[in-house]
Amino acid sequence: MDKYFTRMGDGSGVYMSAEEIKEDILQGVKDAADRGKIPELTAEEMDYIFEIVTMPGNIVGVERGREVVNTSDSGSCKMTYHANIAMERSTSVLVSEKVLGADSVDIGNMDYSYKAVKQIVHNETPVMELAQLNAVMPVLYGSMPNLGLYTKPDGPVDNWSELLPMAKIDEARAAQEEAVEHAVRDMVFVAGEMYAAGADGINLDTCGASGDADYLASLLATEKIKEKYPNLGVEFGAAGEFVLGMHGKLEYEGTRIAGLYPHKQVKLAEKAGANIFGPVVNTNTSNSFPWNLARTVTFIKACSEVAEIPLHINVGMGVGGVPMTEIPPVDAVTRADKALIEIGKADGL
Amino acid sequence: MGDPFSLEVAHTLSSCMSGIRTAGDLVLRMQLAKSMRIDEAKKYVAEKLGVEPIDLSDSDRMFEIRKKLNLGRPFDLNRAPKGIEAKINIARVLGITINSVELFKEKTGF
C-alpha cells in the first residue's frame, strides 16, 4: 500500500496511507463542525484537502491570482530581539519590505504588552516615525492586551487565578472587571501615541489570552480607538479558537463572550469597528497534520462566510493547521496556506 | 500571519502578494483603511492602476507600473521616490488618507 509523507501536529514526520489521511480529514472536519456547531466541509472540499496534503513537491502554492496579503504579530522583533541580529527595528521594517517581500509589518517592543509599552512609549514612537519616513508598505504597531499583567504583585488588581481556586467567584469577577478598565485605558493611550507618530494601524494581538475579560477589553479598546482616531486601522487578532470563560458572564452588545468560536468572534470584532480580524484555530499535537488542517479549514470557512471584514488567519507555530514546533516545516506551512485560502476563503494571513 | 518567526518566506512564496515587489502593500492599505475583503480590495486597486486584478501579483508588470506612477519599489532606486515620497503618490493614486503623509505635510508646512 502506498504511503504518503505528512506530519503530526507536533511537526514530526509520519507516513500515512490514503485511507488513513482521508479518515483523519473526515474526523477533523467532524470535530470542528461538532464543537463550533457549523456546517461540515463538502465531499469535494475534503477531496481537495487530500489532494493538497498529498501533492508532490516540498512546497505548494495558491493558484495564480489567488494570492493574499499578510500582516504580522511582532514582525519587526523577529530579526532584532528573537534572532539576535544587531539591528534597529525600523531597519528590520525595511528588510521585511525590500528583502522578504512582506505586505506589511508591525513594530513591537521586546515586552509585547500594552501595559509594559505604556511606560516607554516615548521611546517607541521615534522608531515608528523613522519607519514611516522610510517604508512604503503599511507599518502597524502591535502588542498584546495581556490582562494578566494587571494582577498583583505586578499590577493593581487581585489575581483571579488565585481567587478562583479559593471559590471566591465574585471577587475574581470583580478583579477582572477592574483590570478591563486599566487595559482599555492603556491600549487607547498607546494607540493615540502611535497615531501621532504616523502608524497605519494598531494590532491588538492575542485578544482573549486571559479569557473573556481580556477579549472584552480588546473590543472596548477597539471601539474607543476607532472613535478617537478613525483613520487608524485596527487589526483584532484572537488568542484561541474559543474564548475562555475566566469570568463567564461578560457580554458585548448583548452577546456573551465566553465560548465563542471564530465565526461568532468576528461579528463582535466587526461591531467594535475592527478593520481586520485574525482568527485562530489551535493545533492538536497528538493528531495528524491532515486532521488539524481539515479541522482548521472547517472553522475558517464558516468564519469567512459570515465575515464582512477581511480575515487574516493566524498561521504561526501551533495555529492555523501549522504544527506546534518552533521551526515549522515548509511542506506543512505552505499546504496550510493553500487550503486556508482556496477552501477557507481567507483574505490574508 | 500571526507570529512570523521563520515562516515569512514560506508564506510569501506560497500564497502572498509580495508587498512592494507587486501591489501587495496597496491591497493591504485598502483592507486596513476600508475593511475591504481581498477580492474587493484587489478590484479597487486594479481600477486605480488601470490593470486587471490578476496583474497585481505579477512582479514584472507591477515593477513597470510602480515605476511609471512613482509608487516606490524595492530596487532600481536611483532618483526614484522613496518612503514617504512614494506614499504621497500612493495616497493620491488610491484616493485614500495615509496617516504618515498627513503628518509629514503638517510638519513640513505643505
Interface residues (C-beta under 8 A of the other chain):
Chain A: I59 V60 G61 V62 R64 G65 R66 E67 V68 V69 N70 T71 S72 D73 S74 G75 K78 H82 A83 S96 E97 K98 V99 L100 G101 A102 D103 S104 Q132 L133 N134 A135 V136 M137 P138 L140 Y195 A196 G198 A199 D200 G201 N231 L232 G233 E235 G237 N275 I276 G278 V280 A307 E308 I309 P310 H312 I313 N314 V315 G316 M317 V319 G320 V322 E326 I327 P328 V330 V333 T334 D337 K338 I341 A346 D347 G348 L349
Chain B: M1 G2 D3 P4 F5 S6 L7 E8 V9 A10 H11 T12 L13 S14 S15 C16 M17 S18 G19 I20 R21 G24 D25 V27 L28 R29 Q31 L32 A33 K34 S35 M36 R37 I38 A41 P53 I54 S57 L71 G72 P74 F75 K82 G83 I84 A86 K87 I90 T97 I98 N99 S100 E102 L103 F104
